[in-house]
Amino acid sequence: MSACSWRLVETANLQRHLSCKHSLASANLLASIRMPSPRPLPPIVYHPAYSPEFPAGHRFPMQKYARLAEVLGEEGLIGPEGLHTPEAASFELLAAVHEPVYVREVLDLTVPSKVERVIGLPMTRGVSDRSRMEVGGTLLAAQLALRYGLACNTAGGSHHAGPTKGAGFCVFNDIAVVCRAMIDAGEIEQVLVVDLDVHQGDGTAFIFEDEPRVFTFSMQGEKNYPVRRGPSDLDIDLPDGTGDELYMTELRATLPGLLERVAPDLVFYIAGVDPHVSDRLGRLALSDEGLLERDSYVLETCLPMAPVVGVTGGGYDLDIYKLARRHATLHRAAATAWRSGLARPAALSDV
């Protein structure tokens, strides 16, 4: 049932430091990140641009991000400092991972119609700006995670965008862009991507196919999108109808050993809720309780080893309120892990 491919990963004596080489957050905000302070809840990143104006009835639930922010406020999951606001990713940052011509087409709204069809989103100014902001949000969340041990973006996980173009509702691959920027800046040296969206993270796999400093682990439905799979370092395929028990059995058998082998200094966790039994595009059968158990287990297992960046991933329920509450599962699990003292900030050499 499980198809796995492993790549040996060499690790070094890791030194971490924050850098402003890719300044997507303002100088003032970066300065505040460096100042230690007690925090009752983990930092959360959000921007209103995550939910731009969008065609009514489109199969992608664009308004779920705005509703998620509202749910987090209603449930008391936002710290007293409020939501952290990112800045949009620059052309240079995006072009370090994606084909520069494609990046320019997205920014200039000149994406060819055939590429737009593959992406599955109307390439409007709002969608273009949202895609840049999503990358900036994941970068800010990663910087906050290094500082505090755990942080979440209320968007992100656009794992189908590959080196040359977007696909599957994903314009830019936020995790890939952030990994590349932070590795090149010397902020991190070894990354583990834990992708538990129901669809394989093919774009991330293709981007980092020959990059030993990024280990890509994806657990997904075996009969789901994409048809052409990417070369993940580790893939686990699950049969249609997989429920909580089998899902957690596979995850528990895999994640601890993977952390020991990879020894990451930062973990990116894509907490897609599309494995849920009610998801329109999922084909698996996780319950609400199963999603919470999954997210709690990932954080409880990873945080003692490395800081964790949580991102939203996929979810396609027609009821936006139910969907937003489902996405809030990650943040509930993060709050519990935080209050349990599991978050361990990186040992910053310049703080």
Secondary structure in CASP SS format (residue, H / E / C, confidence):
PFRMAT SS
TARGET T0000
AUTHOR 0000-0000-0000
METHOD secondary structure of the structure
MODEL  1
M C 1.00
S C 1.00
A C 1.00
C C 1.00
S C 1.00
W C 1.00
R C 1.00
L C 1.00
V C 1.00
E C 1.00
T C 1.00
A C 1.00
N C 1.00
L C 1.00
Q C 1.00
R E 1.00
H C 1.00
L C 1.00
S C 1.00
C C 1.00
K C 1.00
H C 1.00
S C 1.00
L C 1.00
A C 1.00
S C 1.00
A H 1.00
N H 1.00
L H 1.00
L H 1.00
A H 1.00
S H 1.00
I H 1.00
R H 1.00
M C 1.00
P C 1.00
S C 1.00
P C 1.00
R C 1.00
P C 1.00
L C 1.00
P C 1.00
P C 1.00
I E 1.00
V E 1.00
Y C 1.00
H C 1.00
P H 1.00
A H 1.00
Y H 1.00
S C 1.00
P C 1.00
E C 1.00
F C 1.00
P C 1.00
A C 1.00
G C 1.00
H C 1.00
R C 1.00
F C 1.00
P C 1.00
M C 1.00
Q C 1.00
K H 1.00
Y H 1.00
A H 1.00
R H 1.00
L H 1.00
A H 1.00
E H 1.00
V H 1.00
L H 1.00
G H 1.00
E H 1.00
E C 1.00
G C 1.00
L C 1.00
I C 1.00
G C 1.00
P C 1.00
E C 1.00
G C 1.00
L C 1.00
H E 1.00
T C 1.00
P C 1.00
E C 1.00
A C 1.00
A C 1.00
S C 1.00
F H 1.00
E H 1.00
L H 1.00
L H 1.00
A H 1.00
A C 1.00
V C 1.00
H C 1.00
E C 1.00
P H 1.00
V H 1.00
Y H 1.00
V H 1.00
R H 1.00
E H 1.00
V H 1.00
L H 1.00
D H 1.00
L C 1.00
T C 1.00
V C 1.00
P C 1.00
S H 1.00
K H 1.00
V H 1.00
E H 1.00
R H 1.00
V H 1.00
I H 1.00
G C 1.00
L C 1.00
P C 1.00
M C 1.00
T C 1.00
R H 1.00
G H 1.00
V H 1.00
S H 1.00
D H 1.00
R H 1.00
S H 1.00
R H 1.00
M H 1.00
E H 1.00
V H 1.00
G H 1.00
G H 1.00
T H 1.00
L H 1.00
L H 1.00
A H 1.00
A H 1.00
Q H 1.00
L H 1.00
A H 1.00
L H 1.00
R H 1.00
Y H 1.00
G C 1.00
L E 1.00
A E 1.00
C E 1.00
N E 1.00
T C 1.00
A C 1.00
G C 1.00
G C 1.00
S C 1.00
H C 1.00
H C 1.00
A C 1.00
G C 1.00
P C 1.00
T C 1.00
K C 1.00
G C 1.00
A E 1.00
G C 1.00
F C 1.00
C E 1.00
V C 1.00
F C 1.00
N C 1.00
D H 1.00
I H 1.00
A H 1.00
V H 1.00
V H 1.00
C H 1.00
R H 1.00
A H 1.00
M H 1.00
I H 1.00
D H 1.00
A C 1.00
G C 1.00
E C 1.00
I C 1.00
E C 1.00
Q C 1.00
V E 1.00
L E 1.00
V E 1.00
V E 1.00
D E 1.00
L C 1.00
D C 1.00
V C 1.00
H C 1.00
Q C 1.00
G C 1.00
D H 1.00
G H 1.00
T H 1.00
A H 1.00
F H 1.00
I H 1.00
F C 1.00
E C 1.00
D C 1.00
E C 1.00
P C 1.00
R C 1.00
V E 1.00
F E 1.00
T E 1.00
F E 1.00
S E 1.00
M E 1.00
Q E 1.00
G E 1.00
E C 1.00
K C 1.00
N C 1.00
Y C 1.00
P C 1.00
V C 1.00
R C 1.00
R C 1.00
G C 1.00
P C 1.00
S C 1.00
D C 1.00
L E 1.00
D E 1.00
I E 1.00
D E 1.00
L E 1.00
P C 1.00
D C 1.00
G C 1.00
T C 1.00
G C 1.00
D H 1.00
E H 1.00
L H 1.00
Y H 1.00
M H 1.00
T H 1.00
E H 1.00
L H 1.00
R H 1.00
A H 1.00
T H 1.00
L H 1.00
P H 1.00
G H 1.00
L H 1.00
L H 1.00
E H 1.00
R H 1.00
V H 1.00
A C 1.00
P C 1.00
D C 1.00
L E 1.00
V E 1.00
F E 1.00
Y E 1.00
I E 1.00
A C 1.00
G C 1.00
V C 1.00
D C 1.00
P C 1.00
H E 1.00
V C 1.00
S C 1.00
D C 1.00
R C 1.00
L C 1.00
G C 1.00
R C 1.00
L C 1.00
A C 1.00
L E 1.00
S C 1.00
D H 1.00
E H 1.00
G H 1.00
L H 1.00
L H 1.00
E H 1.00
R H 1.00
D H 1.00
S H 1.00
Y H 1.00
V H 1.00
L H 1.00
E H 1.00
T H 1.00
C H 1.00
L C 1.00
P C 1.00
M C 1.00
A C 1.00
P C 1.00
V E 1.00
V E 1.00
G E 1.00
V E 1.00
T C 1.00
G C 1.00
G C 1.00
G C 1.00
Y C 1.00
D C 1.00
L C 1.00
D C 1.00
I H 1.00
Y H 1.00
K H 1.00
L H 1.00
A H 1.00
R H 1.00
R H 1.00
H H 1.00
A H 1.00
T H 1.00
L H 1.00
H H 1.00
R H 1.00
A H 1.00
A H 1.00
A H 1.00
T H 1.00
A H 1.00
W H 1.00
R H 1.00
S C 1.00
G C 1.00
L C 1.00
A C 1.00
R C 1.00
P C 1.00
A C 1.00
A C 1.00
L E 1.00
S C 1.00
D C 1.00
V C 1.00
END
